[in-house]
Amino acid sequence: MDGIIELAAGRARLHVAPWLGGRATACLLEDGAGGVTTLLHPCPELAPGTDLTFWPKGGLYPLVPYHGRIAHARLPHEGGLVQLESHPEARPHTLHGTGHRHPWTVLERGGGSVRLAYGHEPDAHWPWRYRAELMYELGRDSLRASLQLFNTGEQPMPAGIGLHPYLAGGDDVRLEFDATERWLPTADTLNAGPVPLEPRHEFHRMAPMPHSSSFTMFYGGWSGGMRVTRSIGSPVRLAASESLSHLVVFRPTGPGYFCIEPASHTVDAFSLHAAGIPGTGARTLTPGESLAGHCEFTTADA
């Protein structure tokens, strides 16, 4: 499709569709065995002007100015509640911020990288002004995604960032990572709060992701590192910045993908923080302040 940005590094390829919420739609990386492996579950490269309310499941997109759901679309802020517009796929809650539902602008591209930006004006979904910048950097065996959020308004703004990759290979997925806490998802993917880590939900050693049914789990105190093996493609290593210390691990029933979502806060962090629960990662940006993070996916020596 015209307008798709294709980055190349050796045999590695990355497609980026700025109008699809800044989404990377496909990625191939060289592996350690001399071949090429599919990193991302491919996303349909829909035409500009597509309604992004019901976004396609694939690729990698930015989560800004927060990730996950906000319960009942009521956001605690400065001692009160700000009523937001709920999301049709998550009613009565919100879902994954606003950045991925709007076109992004290309700021620069060169070699194996592209930098995008999105400027948000206050609306019913998010009544604060902000700017976000997203950079994709492609190497022969690596993909790095960097996200930065700026409060460009005149008032303090609740804030968070994250990245949402759909990784190819939904069967026989095995993970290894360190986290200090687990947060319990509710039936509608809100957050019941921190609970003790149980052996069946620990991945300190390489262990299979449950695959008898859909699996969702929230983690905190993530070290930022992870090793992943899949039924298709080569193993993958993740390395995230310290600012992205929360993690969502998700595998649906059926489709051939799974999601490893690094974020700066847990799901519904603002509500939990207002209730006095520590460790949520909820924060507020003052005017002119910013929050940044990155995650790199690597196939070599994974």
C-alpha positions, -999 to 999 in steps of 0.1 A, spaced: 0 0 0 12 35 -8 24 53 23 37 23 41 72 31 54 95 1 49 128 0 69 155 -24 60 187 -37 77 203 -66 59 174 -90 54 154 -76 82 123 -56 73 98 -34 92 66 -19 79 52 12 97 18 27 90 17 62 106 -20 66 100 -28 34 119 -20 50 153 17 49 147 16 11 143 44 -12 131 24 -37 109 50 -63 102 86 -72 112 111 -98 100 144 -102 117 175 -122 109 181 -151 133 213 -167 147 210 -196 123 213 -176 91 176 -174 84 148 -149 88 121 -151 114 87 -134 119 87 -113 150 53 -97 149 19 -112 141 11 -92 109 -15 -65 111 -38 -57 81 -25 -25 64 -58 -7 63 -63 24 42 -59 59 56 -91 72 71 -100 38 86 -120 41 119 -95 30 146 -120 25 173 -120 -12 166 -83 -16 158 -69 -48 141 -51 -73 163 -16 -74 151 17 -55 148 30 -32 175 14 1 187 20 28 214 0 30 246 -3 66 255 -12 85 278 -20 53 297 -24 16 291 -51 -9 300 -85 1 314 -97 29 337 -126 15 358 -160 29 347 -141 56 328 -138 76 360 -103 89 365 -93 101 400 -73 133 398 -65 160 423 -91 149 448 -119 145 423 -131 123 395 -128 131 358 -154 114 337 -140 101 304 -156 85 274 -158 47 276 -145 25 249 -171 4 229 -150 -28 233 -145 -23 271 -177 -5 283 -182 9 308 -144 13 310 -118 30 289 -91 11 270 -54 18 261 -54 56 259 -59 77 228 -27 77 208 -33 45 189 -66 57 176 -52 87 156 -28 92 127 8 101 136 31 124 117 64 114 103 91 137 118 122 120 102 134 88 87 167 76 76 185 43 73 169 18 96 148 43 117 117 64 116 104 90 142 67 98 145 47 123 166 11 127 177 -3 159 193 -35 155 213 -60 183 219 -84 179 249 -115 159 242 -140 136 259 -115 108 259 -87 127 275 -92 163 286 -55 173 287 -31 184 259 -1 162 253 24 153 227 39 119 221 69 108 200 76 73 189 108 59 173 113 26 156 149 15 150 156 -17 130 188 -37 131 195 -70 113 185 -90 144 167 -63 165 138 -40 167 138 -11 193 106 9 200 110 41 220 81 62 233 81 96 250 51 115 264 51 153 270 26 173 290 21 203 267 -8 217 286 -10 241 315 -23 218 341 -9 186 358 -19 155 339 -21 118 349 3 99 328 16 65 317 31 48 287 34 14 272 40 -7 241 16 -34 228 33 -59 205 15 -89 191 42 -116 188 39 -143 162 35 -179 175 6 -186 198 13 -223 205 39 -237 229 51 -204 241 77 -205 269 88 -175 290 116 -167 314 116 -134 334 119 -120 369 91 -100 386 86 -93 423 48 -91 423 16 -102 406 -16 -81 402 -48 -100 398 -70 -94 367 -107 -94 372 -132 -109 348 -135 -77 329 -97 -71 328 -96 -46 356 -72 -50 385 -81 -66 419 -48 -55 434 -15 -72 443 -16 -109 453 12 -133 462 32 -149 434 22 -185 429 44 -212 413 21 -217 384 23 -179 376 61 -176 381 85 -175 352 118 -172 370 128 -203 351 118 -211 315 82 -223 317 52 -227 293 26 -200 291 -8 -218 300 -25 -226 267 -57 -246 277 -76 -213 276 -71 -176 273 -44 -164 297 -40 -129 312 -17 -118 340 -3 -85 353 32 -83 369 50 -56 387 87 -52 397 97 -66 363 134 -66 358 130 -55 322 145 -87 307 128 -117 292 136 -148 271 108 -162 248 107 -194 228 79 -201 203 66 -229 182 74 -209 151 104 -187 145 135 -183 165 137 -174 202 134 -138 212 150 -117 239 133 -86 253 151 -57 271 130 -28 284 140 4 301 137 8 339 107 31 334 87 2 320 87 -20 351 51 -33 348 41 -61 324 10 -76 309 12 -112 296 -17 -122 274 -25 -151 251 -60 -155 236 -78 -187 228 -74 -195 191 -54 -168 172 -17 -175 165 -2 -147 186 5 -137 221 12 -103 238 40 -92 261 32 -56 270 57 -35 289 43 -4 307 51 23 332 21 14 355 -3 -15 362 -38 -17 348 -62 8 364 -33 23 383 -49 57 389 -79 41 407 -58 18 428 -34 46 437 -63 68 448 -74 39 470 -41 40 488 -25 9 472 13 13 467 34 3 438 9 10 410 33 31 389 6 59 387 22 93 382 13 129 373 33 150 348 35 187 355 34 211 326 65 206 304 74 173 321 79 141 302 80 104 306 100 81 283 107 44 279 118 18 253 118 -19 246 141 -39 223 134 -72 207 164 -93 197 167 -127 179 205 -132 179 217 -153 208 183 -153 224 
